[in-house]
Each structure stands twice: as structure tokens, then as C-alpha cells.
Amino acid sequence: MDALKRFGWPGSAGAAQRLACTLAWLLAVWAGAACAGEVRTSSFRSDALQDTVHYTLLLPEGYDSQGPRYPVLYLLHGHGGSEHDWLRHGRLQATVDELITSRAVPPFIVVMPGGGKHWWVDSAAARAQTALVHDLVQEVDARWHTLPRREGRMIAGLSAGGFGALMAALRHPDRYSAAAVLSPAIYVPEPPADSAARTVPAFQRHGQFDAGAWQALNYPAWWDAYRRQPHQVALYIHSGDHDHLGIAWQSALLFQRVVAHQPQAVALRISDGGHEWAVWQRALPEAIRFLFEHRLPKRQPRHARRNADANCGRSIQLGAPGRILAKGHCRS
């Protein structure tokens, strides 16, 4: 502080200290802004679709194809979207840069495939899930410097992409370690009248929406098979409380099912907002932190298991305004 006074700083020692702190903060902001990820685009021929799949990548600052391998987040868009949506509307690059710069998460790659209106499922219309889970993963692991195993892969998506991410995780839990579904379009027993799901060929017969086709491809049909296999895919669920498609309630139903099976590997958040980018932008930082906190298997302490059993039966507890928290559920 004496040095500041020698250069003519007229304020008190406290004021000088505040100036020094401000300068330090500005330097930190500048340093963080300099650590920007790189956006690239690519494409490949999918055997499952017999067509070209385009995808966009966000590579971490200093990406090195000869250095340590990077975890990958596969991030899916909504109905009728594209591989550019998350970068254009989701504040993705700024969010990822901030998380990596602050060391909240390690450097990682984001892969955003273009999926059109297939909803990422296999059907007579298109083998979109196979293209996502097999063809895309094979392409990314071969071309980019990834960590090519289960704990190196996470998957997330919004709306129809949330549906696709959940189904990929449940049907292929050996592929992904963690998943995040934001405003997932996972309607049980069937989509509301104004849902775009009713227009998707995968869920239609003879050009009309078919409830049986929808239910055969939705998550309840595959839940028992998921429970019987040895892997647990950690799951983060987030919805706006004013989602006009009723997804907040659908998210709570999904949470109740998952928490009974894996109480330490699931989270539900209900925040202010509708079916909109403002909700997904706010949810993204916490979702990514959750994915990284849960992508590696953790052994549950015995006392934690005893506490979970003791609290069995207390299902959903309201937390801070606009949030629902898991609290004390049964193990299955």
C-alpha cells in the first residue's frame, strides 16, 4: 500500500486495498476471457441412417491431440433443432469456459450432433439412436483425442433431446456414466395435444399419432431392463415450473422412479420459467458440475446407507424457492 501512496494515490490504506483487490479481480476476468474454447464443425457417414450426420464440437482451450485424453459431453438439441442451437441460444461456450477456467470441472469436449426431428430413437422411420450411440461415438473416439470408455462419456439434452438422452442412457448404460435431461419431453402416458411428439414419424402409424408406438419407445418400457443390469447412470433432471407442456410434473414422476433405485445418483431441480432457453441456460452450469461429480463410480459409506434406510418413505421435500430436492429415499 505504501507503493500506491508513493505514486500519488491520495486515499486511505483501506481505499488502496480496495483498489488492489479490484485490479486483481480485473486481471482474473481478463485471464478467464483469454481461455476460450474452440468451435469446430465436422461430419461423417452414418451406417445406421445411411446418411451424413453433421456435428459441432467445442474443444477446450489448448486442446492437444498428443496430451491427456478428454472426457466428452454429448449434448442434444430439441425438436427440429440443429447442431448449432446450444452455441447460438444456450450460452454454452461462455458456460463451459467459465467452468473450466474456475477449475470447477476439468477440460472436456462437447459434441453437438444434428438430429432433425427423429427424437434420437430407433424406429421404422430411422435408426437415430443407433446413429447416436454407436456411429457418432465411434466417429468421435476415432477422430478426436477422447477418453474412449464409459467414465469418459456423458450425455445431456433439452426437450426432445432430453428424451433422447434419457433413452440412450437407459438402453445403453454401458456407454455413458452420467446424463442430464433439461425439460425432458418424457410424457407418461402420452404427449399432450400440443406436443411436437405427435408429429414425429417414429411415434405414428399410417400418418397419425399412435399411443402404443409412443409408449413402446418411452422410458417406462425400458425401466425394468435398466434396473436389472449392473451399471447406474447418474441422472440430473431440471424443468421450469411454468412449463406449459406439464414437464415439471413429468420430471417429478421420473425422479420418483429413479431415486428408489439409485438414491445417491439422481437430482431434481424445478426452477422459475417455462419451456424456454432462459431455463436451460440457467440449468446448464449445475448440470455439467453434476455430470462431472458423478461420472466416476463412488462407493457409498455404510452409515449413508443406514441413513437412507432410516429415512425411507420421505419422498420429495421442498427446498429453496423454485427448487425441489431429493431427501431421504428408499434403496431398491
C-alpha atoms as one frame of an Amber mdcrd trajectory, in Angstrom:
protein
   0.000   0.000   0.000   2.924   2.358   0.615   3.911   1.898  -3.007   0.490
   3.153  -4.112   0.946   6.284  -1.973   4.380   6.951  -3.445   2.757   7.010
  -6.882   0.349   9.686  -5.737  -2.634   7.575  -4.581  -4.433  10.025  -2.224
  -6.763   7.621  -0.490  -6.534   5.778   2.792  -4.961   2.391   3.292  -8.438
   0.840   3.084  -9.138   2.562  -0.210  -5.773   1.449  -1.556  -6.564  -2.107
  -0.555  -9.895  -1.923  -2.361  -8.139  -0.658  -5.481  -5.641  -3.511  -5.324
  -8.439  -6.047  -4.976 -10.293  -4.501  -7.917  -7.197  -4.697 -10.103  -6.658
  -8.318  -9.110 -10.282  -9.112  -9.981  -9.952  -7.419 -13.391  -6.821  -9.421
 -14.125  -8.639 -12.630 -13.212 -11.544 -11.746 -15.505  -9.125 -10.927 -18.334
  -7.270 -14.197 -17.826 -10.520 -16.144 -17.853 -11.697 -14.441 -21.051  -8.426
 -15.396 -22.706  -9.088 -19.090 -22.043 -11.709 -19.584 -24.746 -12.622 -22.928
 -26.255 -12.505 -23.509 -29.997 -15.596 -24.292 -32.075 -15.232 -26.718 -34.975
 -17.672 -28.425 -37.308 -17.423 -31.885 -38.815 -19.488 -34.638 -40.405 -19.420
 -38.346 -41.149 -21.426 -41.023 -42.935 -23.713 -42.930 -40.561 -24.236 -46.594
 -41.406 -27.403 -46.684 -39.315 -29.019 -43.741 -41.114 -27.349 -44.245 -44.491
 -26.897 -40.508 -44.488 -24.455 -37.779 -43.479 -24.536 -36.597 -39.875 -23.229
 -33.115 -39.126 -21.930 -32.213 -35.694 -20.348 -29.256 -33.944 -17.612 -29.522
 -31.326 -16.455 -27.237 -28.574 -12.813 -28.074 -27.844 -11.184 -26.802 -24.652
  -8.591 -24.045 -24.820  -5.208 -25.593 -25.535  -6.700 -28.814 -26.957  -3.791
 -31.164 -27.540  -4.180 -34.320 -29.625  -0.975 -35.684 -28.113  -1.661 -34.930
 -24.445  -4.069 -36.393 -21.895  -7.363 -37.651 -23.274 -10.520 -35.599 -22.713
 -13.939 -36.602 -21.360 -16.802 -35.939 -23.769 -20.265 -34.480 -23.221 -22.746
 -35.358 -25.964 -25.280 -32.521 -25.979 -28.567 -32.897 -27.870 -30.880 -30.220
 -29.246 -34.683 -30.135 -29.198 -37.308 -30.972 -31.812 -36.401 -29.584 -35.224
 -33.184 -28.009 -33.938 -29.654 -28.295 -35.227 -26.086 -28.892 -34.155 -25.690
 -25.115 -33.720 -28.540 -24.496 -31.262 -26.627 -24.765 -27.989 -23.940 -22.370
 -29.180 -26.407 -19.866 -30.628 -29.005 -19.858 -27.869 -27.704 -21.770 -24.851
 -24.710 -19.692 -23.741 -22.763 -22.921 -23.974 -19.304 -21.607 -24.828 -19.266
 -18.981 -22.077 -20.575 -21.501 -19.528 -18.010 -24.165 -20.402 -15.154 -21.652
 -20.456 -16.165 -20.317 -17.029 -16.396 -23.802 -15.503 -13.018 -24.890 -16.863
 -11.262 -21.612 -16.039 -12.531 -21.720 -12.447 -11.445 -25.378 -12.230 -14.959
 -26.452 -11.313 -14.514 -29.176 -13.941 -11.528 -30.435 -15.935 -11.113 -29.588
 -19.629 -13.561 -31.571 -21.766 -15.016 -31.783 -25.266 -18.644 -31.021 -26.120
 -20.123 -32.809 -29.156 -23.427 -31.493 -30.538 -24.906 -33.652 -33.318 -27.660
 -32.556 -35.677 -30.632 -34.869 -35.285 -33.512 -33.142 -37.052 -36.885 -34.446
 -35.893 -36.009 -38.088 -35.185 -36.037 -37.669 -31.379 -32.929 -39.872 -31.194
 -34.869 -43.180 -31.211 -34.727 -46.261 -33.404 -37.920 -46.834 -35.374 -39.107
 -47.842 -38.809 -38.588 -44.203 -39.819 -34.895 -44.003 -38.853 -32.296 -45.733
 -36.668 -31.462 -42.478 -34.940 -30.492 -43.954 -31.564 -28.027 -46.362 -33.170
 -26.541 -43.459 -35.113 -26.134 -41.532 -31.838 -24.913 -44.275 -29.522 -22.797
 -46.304 -31.928 -21.896 -44.417 -35.104 -21.306 -40.993 -33.547 -19.351 -42.337
 -30.562 -17.187 -44.421 -32.898 -16.548 -41.384 -35.102 -15.696 -39.077 -32.199
 -13.416 -41.565 -30.457 -11.563 -42.247 -33.718 -11.123 -38.626 -34.826 -10.689
 -36.707 -31.574  -8.470 -37.158 -28.520 -11.166 -38.560 -26.218 -11.272 -40.783
 -23.170 -12.834 -43.737 -25.035 -14.602 -45.536 -22.247 -17.778 -45.281 -20.178
 -16.456 -42.907 -17.491 -15.254 -40.609 -20.261 -18.740 -40.152 -21.753 -21.714
 -38.127 -20.558 -24.922 -37.270 -22.382 -27.444 -34.450 -21.996 -30.207 -32.735
 -23.916 -33.195 -30.430 -23.794 -36.851 -31.259 -24.514 -36.800 -33.872 -27.324
 -33.051 -34.061 -26.754 -33.772 -34.753 -23.086 -35.989 -37.621 -24.194 -33.192
 -38.890 -26.444 -30.503 -38.511 -23.776 -32.578 -40.397 -21.208 -33.371 -43.236
 -23.603 -29.747 -43.539 -24.706 -28.624 -43.682 -21.060 -31.229 -46.260 -20.008
 -30.833 -48.516 -23.029 -27.041 -48.219 -23.224 -25.809 -47.715 -19.647 -22.519
 -49.359 -20.576 -21.829 -46.383 -22.864 -22.461 -43.400 -20.547 -21.607 -42.703
 -16.926 -23.959 -39.761 -16.324 -26.839 -37.948 -18.015 -28.669 -34.636 -17.702
 -32.175 -34.051 -19.029 -33.478 -30.478 -19.204 -37.245 -30.080 -19.633 -37.337
 -33.671 -20.944 -40.304 -34.475 -23.194 -40.969 -37.820 -21.480 -44.749 -37.722
 -21.230 -46.490 -40.569 -19.392 -48.800 -41.971 -20.577 -48.690 -39.892 -23.788
 -47.824 -36.393 -25.076 -50.290 -33.534 -24.667 -52.252 -32.391 -27.690 -49.863
 -29.514 -28.467 -46.642 -31.549 -28.195 -44.468 -31.845 -31.304 -44.025 -35.532
 -30.421 -47.383 -36.255 -32.063 -45.979 -35.177 -35.441 -42.855 -37.368 -35.321
 -42.926 -40.376 -37.715 -41.340 -42.624 -35.066 -44.492 -42.251 -32.949 -47.022
 -42.559 -35.768 -48.830 -45.260 -37.697 -50.460 -44.536 -41.026 -49.613 -40.872
 -40.623 -51.385 -40.475 -37.264 -50.019 -40.363 -33.726 -50.138 -43.800 -32.119
 -50.097 -44.056 -28.318 -48.814 -47.624 -28.479 -45.817 -46.636 -30.584 -45.031
 -43.796 -28.165 -45.262 -45.990 -25.077 -43.087 -48.693 -26.636 -40.289 -46.162
 -27.116 -40.686 -44.144 -23.892 -38.648 -44.787 -20.768 -41.163 -46.811 -18.649
 -40.988 -49.606 -21.237 -37.242 -49.938 -20.654 -37.028 -49.230 -16.934 -37.085
 -52.822 -15.669 -34.296 -53.844 -18.035 -32.208 -50.914 -16.798 -32.752 -51.893
 -13.157 -31.623 -55.477 -13.809 -28.257 -54.579 -15.345 -25.190 -53.710 -13.204
 -24.494 -50.096 -14.263 -26.012 -46.947 -12.787 -26.141 -43.823 -14.918 -26.248
 -40.774 -12.631 -29.162 -38.563 -13.661 -29.746 -34.805 -13.334 -33.299 -33.603
 -14.075 -34.352 -29.964 -14.466 -37.614 -28.295 -15.512 -39.221 -24.893 -15.411
 -42.166 -24.641 -13.023 -44.358 -22.953 -15.644 -43.590 -25.341 -18.495 -46.862
 -25.339 -20.462 -46.350 -28.967 -21.507 -46.559 -30.212 -17.912 -42.928 -31.282
 -17.860 -42.333 -30.212 -14.243 -44.782 -32.900 -13.139 -43.347 -35.429 -15.596
 -39.865 -34.680 -14.245 -41.045 -35.344 -10.686 -42.520 -38.697 -11.792 -39.226
 -39.676 -13.387 -37.329 -38.602 -10.279 -39.535 -40.720  -8.001 -38.841 -43.777
 -10.122 -35.069 -43.221 -10.317 -34.491 -42.224  -6.697 -35.942 -45.510  -5.460
 -33.286 -47.343  -7.478 -30.231 -45.073  -7.092 -30.815 -42.524  -4.319 -27.256
 -41.191  -4.348 -27.085 -40.738  -8.118 -30.044 -38.543  -9.049 -31.065 -34.902
  -8.610 -34.223 -32.961  -9.445 -34.434 -29.196  -9.823 -37.567 -27.151 -10.542
 -36.774 -23.507 -11.340 -38.720 -20.431 -12.391 -39.659 -20.357 -16.059 -41.321
 -22.163 -18.916 -40.192 -24.298 -21.843 -37.513 -21.839 -22.873 -33.826 -21.115
 -23.342 -33.689 -18.945 -20.212 -34.353 -22.065 -18.109 -31.828 -24.198 -19.979
 -29.125 -21.532 -19.797 -29.527 -21.310 -16.020 -29.601 -25.085 -15.598 -26.527
 -25.824 -17.701 -23.722 -24.917 -15.231 -25.144 -27.025 -12.401 -25.959 -29.850
 -14.803 -22.358 -30.004 -16.031 -20.990 -29.906 -12.482 -23.333 -32.767 -11.540
 -22.171 -34.844 -14.512 -18.528 -34.490 -13.532 -19.182 -35.122  -9.861 -20.934
 -38.403 -10.699 -19.182 -39.753 -13.789 -16.759 -41.822 -11.723 -18.217 -44.611
  -9.562 -18.357 -43.911  -5.847 -18.702 -46.349  -3.003 -21.456 -45.366  -0.608
 -20.389 -45.356   3.072 -22.234 -47.788   5.309 -23.577 -45.036   7.560 -25.047
 -43.306   4.488 -26.844 -46.500   3.505 -28.206 -46.859   7.040 -29.410 -43.253
   6.987 -31.119 -43.782   3.644 -32.962 -46.808   5.020 -33.943 -44.925   8.166
 -35.405 -42.091   6.085 -37.279 -44.422   3.749 -40.701 -43.083   2.825 -39.917
 -39.351   2.814 -40.189 -38.735  -0.908 -39.919 -35.135  -2.107 -39.061 -32.150
   0.057 -39.314 -28.544  -0.997 -36.067 -26.649  -0.650 -35.269 -23.046  -1.527
 -37.902 -21.224  -3.592 -38.156 -22.732  -7.039 -36.300 -25.931  -6.156 -37.213
 -29.500  -5.278 -34.563 -31.543  -3.543 -34.073 -35.230  -3.012 -34.246 -36.066
   0.668 -34.234 -39.484   2.282 -35.467 -42.149  -0.104 -35.571 -45.932  -0.118
 -32.992 -48.140  -1.757 -34.227 -50.862  -4.074
